[in-house]
Amino acid sequence: MCVRTASLELRVGSQRLRDTARDARQVLHLAFAGLDAAEATTASFTDNAAPLNVSRRLGYRPDGITRDVLHGRAVVSQRLRLTRQEWELTDRPAVAISGLDPCLAQLGLER
């Protein structure tokens, strides 16, 4: 059995949050529906509310913290996780995937 986890990095800045959430939904659809991921993970510094809010709106739930050193000082990141079951329960627009099957072998995946 292979457990597939997708890790999503959201860059929220000059791009509008709605666009970021739309793009993230498409990536999550690819991960879950196209690549059969069991879960998706993401993380953000605890003082960076925008990506944390986008992730929560997408259905992610808290999954602990990490402590790292950035520029010589300690920083805390909030980890978040979205399971396939939780994703299937979220309200999301229809997304079509095309051209994926020829790529699966290059990714070491099969249908």
N, C-alpha and C positions, 0 to 999 in steps of 0.2 A: 504494500500500500504506500502511496506517495502523498504526503501532505503538502499542498501547494499554498504558499502565502505570498500575497502581493503586498508590496510596501509602496505607499503613495506619499509623495512629497508635494505639499501645496505651497506655492509661492504667491503670497498675497501682498500686493503692494499697489502699484499704479493700475493694475488690472482690477476691474470691478469684481466685487465678491460674487455677484450673480454669475458672471462668466466663469469664475474659478469653480464654483459649485457645479455648473453645467459640465465643464470639462472633466471634473472629478467623477461625476456620475457616469460619464462615458467610459472613463478608464476603469471604474469599478464594474461596469457591465462587461467590458472586455475580460477583466480578471475572472469574474464569477461565471458568466454565461459562456464566454469564449474559451477561457483557459482552465476552467473547472477549479478555480481557487477555493480553498476551504475557508480562508479568512484574509482580511486585508488589515495592515497595520500602518500607523502613522505616528508622528510625534512632533511636538512644538515646545519651544521655551514657554514656561508658565506665564511669563510677562508679555507674551505675544497673543493677545486675545483673538485677533481676526482668523488665523488658520484654525485655532481650537474651536471657534464658533462654527466655521464652515464644516469642520469634521463632525461636530455634534449634530448639525442639521442633516448631514448625510447618514446618520444612524450610528456613528462610532460611539463606543462606550469607553470610559477610563480603564486603563490596563496597567496602572502603576506609574512610577517615575524613574528617571535616570538622573544621575548627577555626573556632570562633566566639568572640565576646565576649559574655559574659553578666554583667550587673551589674559591668562594669568589669574582669572577669578572663577570661583565655583558658580555654575549655573544649573538650574533644574529644568528638565524637560518632562512634560506630561505625555505618556504613551497612551495611544488609543487603539482599539481593535474593533473590527466589524466582521462578524461571522457571516457565512453564507445564509444561514437561517434568518438572521436579523436583516440582511440585505433583501432577501425575498419578501419580507414584510413591509419594506419601505415603499412609499409612494414615489414612483419614478417614471419619467417619460419613456416611451418606446425608443429603443436604440437598435439599429441594424448593424450587424457585423458582416463585412464582405471581404473576401480574399485572405481569410485567415488559414484555411486548411492547408494550402501549400507551404505555409510558414511553420506549421506544427513540428515537422520533422527536424527543422533547424533549431527549434527550441527544445528538442528532446522529448516532445509530447506526442501522443497519439489520440485519436478519437475512438 
